[in-house]
Amino acid sequence: MRVVEAGNKATVYRQRMPGGSDCSAVPPLRVGIACGGTGGHLFPGLAVAEVLRQRGAEVTLFVSPKEVDRRAVRGVHGCAVEVLPVAAWQAGSRWRCLTGWLRAWRRVRRLCRAGEAWVVLGMGGFSSVPVLGAARRAGHPVFLHESNAVPGRANRWLVRWVDRAFVGFECAAKAWPGRPVECTGTPVRSSFAEAGRLDAIRRADEQRRVRLELGLEAEAPTVLVVGGSQGARGLNEAVLQALPQWQRTRAPVQWIHVTGQEDESRVRAAYAAQKVRAVVMPFSEAMAELMLAATVVLSRAGASFLAELAAVGVPALLVPFPAAADDHQWHNARCLADSGAARVLRQSEATPERLIRELGELLDGDEVRRAMVTAQRRWHRPEAAARIAEALWEAGQQRVAEVRPRVCCGPTVAAIHG
């Protein structure tokens, strides 16, 4: 008998057979989600986990030791978290990556035993490789999700072994002809979907409330700058270079700037030197509220963030991270820009003059902003998390039926409260 804790509650599942026999327990459905490495993998995984938990599944999140993962899972309740010793596959760390994968693979094999009902979802990135490999070896159903317009290296390798792949962009499915692929969109957490559903009056009220709580003026135009969990330095620098000229040539605006851990003090000092009203923070767990506060967003083009942006509906100027693998952020941004849902600049094009002109046109153009938000609606897939969760649930129920005869008997269904 296994007890799995979820907050202060643990549940033990057992069912009597007809005729009073105590054999053939009903095992719980356990779902593993490999979602570590970047916020772009982690946050969509959390959105799927949220739906599965509501359906009664026991969810384990497999994450990396990176600080972005540890920080994001601190506020997660009701899920087990396994920190795996994985590292990215890149020059200079490949031996460490291979040994980390092997150790992680062994740990996942011990956890996801063949006689239990597990389903495993990989959200892409280096942390998915040992998790999906171990789960497949144990005979469990495995799935993956690709958020980006161009599939990443890990998913390109893993797709041959999975039962089904889900993609955020339709163009990504074309990279896997003949494979079972479904375009679901990229899941977003419920806070973003709820923000996007606000009517105009409630949205305006929320915008004023958030601005005031941040210490900003309630009615002043506001630019939100977000560099993402990686690649923030170049975007921070572009904004700081543009500030003096902005102050000389444009009407004042106020700024919310999410800098990343390393640049917080430097960026705060730069705004202070220019006497600019700004709220500066290294990271935010309330990104949906920050988006509601913004008139315009200036950001990188990670797929998860773009899905959240489309869910809330905020005009955006995108500057893709130029060092992203396979230049996938550029392809993400182009998909939105080609449909009118955003504007895009290469990092090399993000000069002070271009940033000021592009942001200025968005801030000044009410009709331009409205048209952009309308175009973003086609990119918001509110059912994405539920659709992926449903596919995992269906596969899991089949797995429960397969392993049920092998599980030892026990008492009837009971709940133990700790």
C-alpha positions in Angstrom: 0.0 0.0 0.0 1.3 3.4 -1.0 0.3 6.7 0.6 0.9 9.8 -1.5 0.7 13.1 0.4 -0.9 16.2 -1.2 -0.7 19.1 1.1 -2.1 17.9 4.4 -4.1 15.1 2.9 -3.1 11.6 1.8 -5.3 9.2 0.0 -5.2 5.4 -0.1 -7.2 3.8 -2.9 -8.6 0.3 -2.5 -11.7 -1.5 -3.8 -13.3 -4.8 -2.8 -14.0 -7.3 -5.6 -17.6 -8.6 -6.0 -18.4 -11.3 -3.5 -16.3 -9.7 -0.8 -12.9 -10.6 -2.1 -10.1 -8.2 -1.0 -8.0 -8.8 -4.0 -7.6 -6.6 -7.1 -7.1 -3.1 -5.7 -7.9 -0.1 -7.9 -4.5 1.8 -8.3 -4.5 5.5 -8.4 -3.6 7.2 -11.7 -0.2 8.8 -11.3 0.9 11.4 -13.9 4.5 12.6 -14.2 5.2 15.9 -16.0 8.8 16.7 -17.0 8.8 20.4 -17.2 12.1 21.8 -15.9 14.8 24.0 -17.4 13.0 27.2 -18.3 9.8 29.0 -17.5 8.7 28.1 -21.0 8.6 24.4 -20.1 7.6 24.8 -16.5 4.5 27.0 -16.7 2.6 25.1 -19.4 3.3 21.9 -17.4 1.9 23.5 -14.3 -1.3 24.4 -16.2 -1.8 20.8 -17.3 -1.0 19.6 -13.7 -3.7 22.0 -12.4 -6.4 20.3 -14.5 -5.3 16.8 -13.7 -5.2 17.4 -10.0 -8.8 18.7 -10.3 -9.7 15.3 -11.9 -8.1 13.4 -9.0 -4.8 12.3 -10.5 -1.7 12.3 -8.4 0.8 14.5 -10.1 4.6 14.5 -9.8 6.6 17.4 -11.4 10.1 16.5 -12.6 12.2 19.6 -12.6 15.9 20.6 -12.9 18.0 22.1 -10.1 17.9 25.5 -11.8 16.8 28.4 -9.7 14.0 29.3 -12.1 12.5 25.9 -11.4 12.9 25.9 -7.6 11.4 29.4 -7.4 8.4 28.6 -9.5 7.5 25.4 -7.7 7.6 26.9 -4.2 4.0 28.1 -4.5 2.8 24.8 -6.0 0.5 22.8 -3.7 -0.9 19.3 -4.1 1.9 18.0 -6.4 5.0 16.0 -5.6 8.2 17.6 -6.9 11.2 15.6 -8.0 14.4 17.6 -8.6 16.5 15.6 -11.0 20.3 16.0 -11.5 20.0 17.0 -15.2 22.0 19.6 -17.1 21.5 21.1 -20.6 23.2 19.4 -23.6 25.7 22.0 -24.7 29.4 22.4 -25.4 31.5 22.1 -22.2 28.9 20.2 -20.2 28.0 17.1 -22.3 29.7 14.6 -20.0 27.9 16.2 -17.0 24.7 16.1 -19.0 25.1 12.3 -19.8 25.9 11.4 -16.2 23.0 13.5 -15.0 20.6 11.8 -17.4 21.8 8.4 -16.2 21.2 9.2 -12.6 17.9 10.8 -13.4 16.8 7.8 -15.5 17.5 5.5 -12.6 15.6 7.6 -10.1 12.6 7.8 -12.4 12.7 4.0 -13.0 12.5 3.5 -9.3 9.6 5.9 -8.9 7.6 4.9 -12.0 7.5 1.1 -11.4 6.2 -1.1 -14.2 3.4 -2.5 -12.0 1.8 0.9 -11.3 -0.5 3.1 -13.4 1.6 6.0 -14.6 1.3 8.3 -17.6 4.1 10.7 -18.4 4.2 14.0 -20.3 7.4 15.8 -21.4 7.2 19.5 -22.0 10.5 19.6 -24.0 14.0 20.5 -23.0 16.8 18.5 -21.5 14.9 17.4 -18.4 12.3 15.5 -20.5 14.8 13.0 -22.0 15.5 10.7 -19.0 12.0 11.0 -17.7 10.3 9.9 -20.9 13.0 7.3 -21.6 12.6 5.7 -18.2 8.8 5.7 -18.4 8.8 4.2 -21.9 11.2 1.5 -20.7 8.7 0.7 -17.9 5.9 0.3 -20.3 4.0 3.5 -19.4 2.2 5.7 -21.9 4.3 8.8 -22.8 3.4 12.1 -24.4 5.2 15.3 -25.2 4.3 18.9 -25.9 6.2 21.3 -28.1 5.4 24.9 -27.5 7.7 26.5 -30.1 7.1 27.0 -33.8 10.4 25.0 -34.4 10.6 21.8 -32.4 13.6 21.6 -30.0 16.4 19.1 -30.2 15.1 17.0 -27.3 11.6 16.7 -28.7 12.9 16.0 -32.2 14.7 13.0 -30.7 11.9 11.9 -28.4 9.0 12.1 -30.8 9.7 8.7 -32.3 9.0 7.0 -28.9 5.9 8.8 -27.7 2.2 7.8 -28.0 1.2 11.2 -29.1 2.7 14.7 -29.5 1.0 18.0 -28.9 2.1 21.3 -30.4 1.4 24.9 -29.8 1.9 26.1 -33.4 0.4 24.3 -36.4 3.7 24.8 -38.3 5.5 22.7 -35.7 3.4 19.6 -36.7 4.8 19.8 -40.2 8.2 18.8 -38.8 6.9 15.4 -37.8 5.0 14.0 -40.9 3.5 10.6 -40.2 3.6 11.0 -36.4 0.5 11.2 -34.2 0.5 15.0 -33.6 -2.3 17.2 -32.4 -2.3 21.0 -32.4 -3.7 22.0 -29.0 -2.0 25.4 -28.5 0.2 26.0 -25.5 -1.5 25.7 -22.0 -1.6 28.7 -19.8 -2.3 28.9 -16.1 -5.8 29.8 -15.0 -4.8 33.3 -13.8 -4.1 34.3 -17.4 -7.3 32.9 -18.8 -9.3 34.6 -16.0 -7.6 37.9 -16.8 -8.5 37.6 -20.5 -12.1 36.9 -19.7 -12.7 40.3 -17.9 -15.1 42.6 -19.6 -13.9 46.2 -20.5 -15.2 47.8 -17.2 -13.8 45.2 -14.9 -10.5 45.1 -16.8 -10.1 48.9 -16.5 -10.9 48.6 -12.8 -8.3 45.9 -12.4 -5.7 47.9 -14.4 -6.1 50.9 -12.1 -6.0 48.7 -9.0 -2.8 46.9 -10.0 -1.1 50.1 -11.0 -1.9 51.8 -7.7 -0.8 48.8 -5.7 2.5 49.0 -7.5 2.9 52.6 -6.6 2.2 53.9 -10.1 -0.3 56.4 -11.4 -3.7 54.8 -12.2 -4.2 56.5 -15.6 -0.7 56.9 -17.0 0.4 54.9 -20.1 2.5 51.9 -18.8 5.1 49.8 -20.6 5.8 46.3 -19.2 9.3 45.0 -20.0 9.9 41.2 -19.6 13.1 39.4 -20.6 11.9 35.9 -19.6 13.8 33.3 -17.6 16.8 33.6 -20.0 18.0 36.3 -22.3 17.0 39.3 -20.2 20.4 41.1 -20.3 20.2 42.2 -24.0 16.6 43.5 -23.7 17.4 45.3 -20.4 20.4 47.0 -22.1 18.3 48.1 -25.1 15.8 49.8 -22.8 18.4 51.5 -20.8 20.1 52.9 -23.9 16.8 54.3 -25.1 15.7 55.9 -21.8 17.6 59.2 -22.2 16.4 59.8 -25.7 12.9 58.8 -24.7 12.9 61.4 -21.9 14.0 64.1 -24.3 11.6 63.3 -27.2 8.5 61.6 -25.9 5.8 62.3 -23.4 6.6 60.5 -20.1 5.4 57.0 -19.5 5.7 54.7 -16.5 7.5 51.4 -16.6 7.2 48.0 -15.0 10.5 46.1 -15.6 11.1 42.4 -14.8 14.8 42.3 -15.1 16.0 38.8 -14.2 18.2 38.3 -11.1 21.4 39.8 -12.2 20.3 43.2 -13.5 17.8 44.4 -10.9 20.0 46.9 -9.1 21.6 48.3 -12.3 18.2 48.8 -14.0 16.7 50.4 -10.9 19.6 52.8 -10.7 19.2 53.8 -14.4 15.5 54.6 -14.0 16.3 56.7 -10.9 19.1 58.6 -12.7 16.6 59.6 -15.4 13.9 60.4 -12.8 11.5 58.0 -14.5 8.6 56.5 -12.6 9.3 52.7 -12.7 8.7 49.5 -10.7 11.7 47.2 -11.0 11.7 43.5 -9.9 13.9 40.5 -10.7 11.0 38.1 -11.1 7.2 38.1 -10.6 4.7 35.4 -9.7 1.9 37.7 -10.6 2.6 38.1 -14.3 -1.1 38.1 -15.3 -1.7 41.1 -13.1 1.4 42.9 -14.5 0.0 42.3 -18.0 -3.3 43.8 -17.0 -1.5 46.9 -15.7 0.3 47.3 -19.0 -0.7 49.5 -22.0 2.0 47.8 -24.1 4.4 44.9 -23.5 8.1 44.8 -24.6 9.4 41.2 -24.3 11.3 38.3 -25.7 9.3 35.7 -27.7 9.3 32.5 -25.7 6.3 30.4 -26.7 4.8 30.1 -23.2 5.0 33.9 -22.7 3.3 34.5 -26.0 0.5 32.1 -25.1 0.0 34.0 -21.9 0.1 37.3 -23.7 -2.6 36.2 -26.2 -4.7 34.9 -23.3 -4.7 38.3 -21.5 -4.7 40.3 -24.7 -2.0 43.0 -24.5 -0.3 44.8 -27.5 3.3 43.8 -27.8 6.6 44.6 -29.4 8.7 41.4 -29.5 12.5 41.3 -29.5 13.4 37.6 -29.8 16.4 36.2 -27.9 19.0 35.8 -30.7 20.8 32.9 -29.0 17.8 30.7 -28.7 18.3 27.3 -30.2 17.4 27.1 -33.9 16.4 30.8 -33.6 13.0 29.5 -32.4 12.0 32.7 -30.7 12.3 34.5 -34.0 10.0 32.0 -35.7 7.5 32.2 -32.8 7.4 36.0 -33.1 7.1 35.9 -36.9 4.0 33.7 -36.6 2.3 36.3 -34.4 3.6 39.3 -36.4 2.5 37.9 -39.7 -1.1 37.7 -38.4 -1.0 41.2 -36.9 -0.9 40.0 -33.3 2.4 41.6 -32.4 5.3 43.6 -33.8 8.8 42.2 -34.0 12.4 43.5 -34.1 15.6 41.6 -34.3 18.0 42.3 -31.4 20.3 44.1 -33.8 17.4 46.3 -34.9 16.4 47.3 -31.4 18.3 50.6 -31.5 17.0 53.5 -29.3 15.4 55.1 -32.3 13.6 52.0 -33.4 12.4 51.1 -29.9 11.1 54.6 -29.3 9.3 54.7 -32.7 7.7 51.3 -32.4 6.6 51.6 -28.8 5.5 55.2 -29.5 3.2 54.1 -32.3 1.6 51.5 -30.1 1.2 53.9 -27.2 -0.3 56.6 -29.4 -2.5 54.4 -31.6 -5.7 53.3 -29.9 -7.0 51.6 -33.1 -3.6 49.9 -33.7 -3.7 48.4 -30.2 -7.3 47.3 -30.5 -6.6 45.6 -33.9 -3.5 43.8 -32.4 -5.5 42.4 -29.4 -8.2 41.2 -31.8 -5.6 39.4 -33.8 -4.2 37.8 -30.7 -7.5 36.0 -30.0 -6.8 33.5 -32.7 -3.7 32.4 -30.9 -5.4 31.9 -27.5 -6.5 28.3 -27.1 -8.3 28.3 -23.8 -8.9 24.5 -24.0 -5.2 23.6 -24.4 -4.6 22.4 -20.9 -7.9 20.5 -20.6 -7.4 18.8 -24.0 -3.9 17.6 -23.1 -5.1 16.5 -19.6 -8.0 14.6 -21.2 -5.7 12.7 -23.5 -3.4 11.8 -20.6 -6.5 10.8 -18.5 -7.8 8.5 -21.2 -4.5 6.8 -21.6 -4.1 6.6 -17.8 -7.5 4.8 -17.4 -6.4 2.2 -19.8 -3.2 1.8 -17.9 -5.1 1.5 -14.6 -7.1 -1.4 -16.2 -3.9 -3.1 -17.3 -2.2 -3.0 -14.0 -5.2 -3.6 -11.7 -5.0 -7.4 -11.7 -1.4 -7.3 -10.6 -2.0 -5.0 -7.6 -2.4 -6.7 -4.2 -5.7 -6.4 -2.4 -6.5 -4.1 0.5 -9.4 -2.4 2.4 -12.0 -0.3 0.7 -11.5 3.2 -0.5 -10.3 5.3 2.4 -8.9 8.8 3.0 -6.3 9.5 5.6 -6.0 13.1 6.8 -2.7 14.2 8.2 
